[in-house]
Amino acid sequence: MGLVLRKYQERAFGLTIEAILEGYRRILLCGPCACHAAGQGILMADGSIRAVETIREGDTLMGPDSRPRTVMHLYRGHGDLFSIV
């Protein structure tokens, strides 16, 4: 069984290859950094907590440094979540 990329991963991979072929040598690839289970609370910049599935592009979340962060993109997927301890 081979690795199956999600659409956003395919796009990121393609853009990375394109940048390399254009001669870029320093490439910063940014992508999703966390998975959340349905119903998980997300801290908003105003101090309220909302379920992850209600978050939309343009919403303002609280960053890890207590500064606001604007949601630029949403990545949705379905799969098993595992707790690593």
KOLNU-652960 format. One record per atom (N, C-alpha, C, O, CB): residue in one letter; x, y, z. Coordinates in steps of 0.2 Angstrom, whole numbers, plus 5000, padded with zeros to 4 digits. Each point is the difference from the previous one (the first is absolute). Glycine has a CB too. Example, Ala and Ser with C-alpha at 12.3 -4.5 7.8 and 13.67 -1.06 7.14 Angstrom:
A506649725039A499650065000A500450065000A500549995003A498649955003S500750114990S500450065001S499650055003S500350065001S500349914989
//
This chain:
M500449945000M499650065000M500450065000M500550015004M498649935002G500850114989G500450065000G499850055004G499450005002G500949974986L500050085012L499850065004L499550044995L500250014994L500950005013V498450014996V499550044996V500050075003V499850015006V499549894992L500850154998L500150075002L499350035000L499649984996L501550035000R498750035009R499450045000R500150064995R500650014997R499149965015K499850064985K500050054995K500550065002K500450024996K498449955001Y501150055009Y500550065002Y500749975000Y500550044999Y498650025008Q501049884995Q500749975000Q500350004992Q500650014999Q499249935012E499750044985E500249994993E500250074997E500550014997E498749895002R500450155003R500150074998R500750025003R500450034996R498450005003A501349965007A500750035003A500649964997A500550034999A498849995012F500649924988F500549964997F500250034993F500650014998F499049885008G499850124990G500150034993G500450065000G500450024996G498649925001L500750115008L500350065000L500850005003L500450044997L498450015005T501349905002T500750005002T500549974994T500550034999T499149945013I500149994984I500449974995I500150064995I500550014997I499149875004E499950164997E500050054996E500550065002E500450024996E498449965001A501250035010A500550055002A500749974999A500550044999A498750005010I500949904992I500749974999I500250014993I500650024999I499249905011L499850064986L500150004992L500150074998L500450024995L499049885003E500350155006E500250074998E500650035003E500250064999E498649965000G501649945005G500650025002G500050025008G500550025002G499850014986Y499149975015Y500050025007Y500449955004Y499949944999Y499050124999R501549965007R500449955004R499750005007R500249965004R500850064989R498750045009R499750005007R499350004999R499750054998R501350015007I498649894998I499350004999I499749985007I500249965003I499950004985L499450085014L499749995006L499349974998L499650044997L501050065009L499249844996L499449974999L499650015007L500249975005L500349954986C498950115008C499650015006C499349954999C499850014994C500750115008G499349855003G499449964999G499749995007G500250035005G500349914985P499050025010P499649995006P500449975005P500549964999P498550024995C500950045012C500449975006C499749975005C500349985005C500450114993A498749895002A499649975005A499449974998A499750024995A500850065013C499349874995C499349964999C499650015006C500350005006C500249924986H498950095007H499550015006H499449964999H499849994994H500650125008A499449855003A499449965000A499450055000A500050055003A500649855003A498850084991A499450035000A499850025007A500149965005A499549984985G500250125011G499850025007G500650035004G499850035005G499349894995Q501550084998Q500550025004Q500050085000Q499950034995Q500849875002G499450125009G500050085001G500650034997G500649985001G498750005009I500650084987I500550044997I499950075004I499550035000I500649914989L500550095013L500050065004L500050064995L500550004996L500149955014M498950094990M499950054995M500450065003M500250005006M498749964990A501350095000A500450065003A499650045005A500350045004A500249974985D498849995011D499650035005D499949975006D499750025005D499750034986G500949895010G500049965006G499549945000G500049965005G500450145001S499149914989S499549945000S500349944997S500550004997S498650095002I500549865002I500249934997I499549984996I499450005001I501349975009R499550014984R499549974995R500249934997R500649985000R499250144997A499849845001A500149934998A500450014993A499850054996A499249905010V501550014993V500450004994V499650004994V500250044995V500749915011E498650024993E499649994994E499650074998E499850014995E500149875007T500150175003T499750064999T500550064998T499850054998T499349925010I501550014992I500550054998I500050014992I499949954996I500850015014R499450104988R499950024993R500650044998R500450035004R498449974996E501450014994E500550044997E499850075002E499550025000E500849914991G500250115012G499950075002G499950005008G500050065002G499549974987D500349925014D500050005007D500650025003D500649984998D498549935002T500950115006T500650025004T500149965006T499650005005T500350124991L500649845004L500249955006L500550035004L500350054999L499449854994M500450075013M500550035005M500649954998M500049945000M499250105009G501450004990G500649964999G500349985006G499850025005G500450054985P500449895009P500349975006P500450065004P500249995006P499949904988D500050175003D500350055004D499550055002D500250065002D500849924991S498350005007S499550045002S499850064996S499750055001S500649925010R500050034982R499850054995R499549974995R500149944999R501150115003P498449994995P499549974996P500349974993P500550034998P498750065007R500549864993R500249974993R499450004996R499549975002R501549965003T499050094989T499549994995T500049944996T500549984998T499550145001V499449845001V500049944996V500050014993V499650044997V499749915012M501350034988M500150014992M499749954996M499750014995M501350055008H499049884999H499849944996H499749945005H500250005006H500650034985L498849935007L499749955004L500249934996L499950004994L499250075011Y501149884999Y500249944997Y499549955003Y500049995006Y501250044991R498449934999R499649955003R500249934997R500150004995R498950095006G500949875004G500149934998G499749955005G499850025005G501350014990H498949915003H499749955005H500549945000H500349984995H498550065002G501249945009G500549945001G500049995008G499750045004G501049994985D499749925012D500149985007D500450055004D500550024997D499349865000L500050145009L500550045004L500349955006L499649965002L499750154995F501349905004F500349965005F500350045006F500350064998F500049864993S499750065015S500250045006S500749975001S500149945001S498850085004I501650024994I500749985001I500350035007I500050065001I500249944987V499949955017V500250025006V500749985002V500350015005V498549984998
//
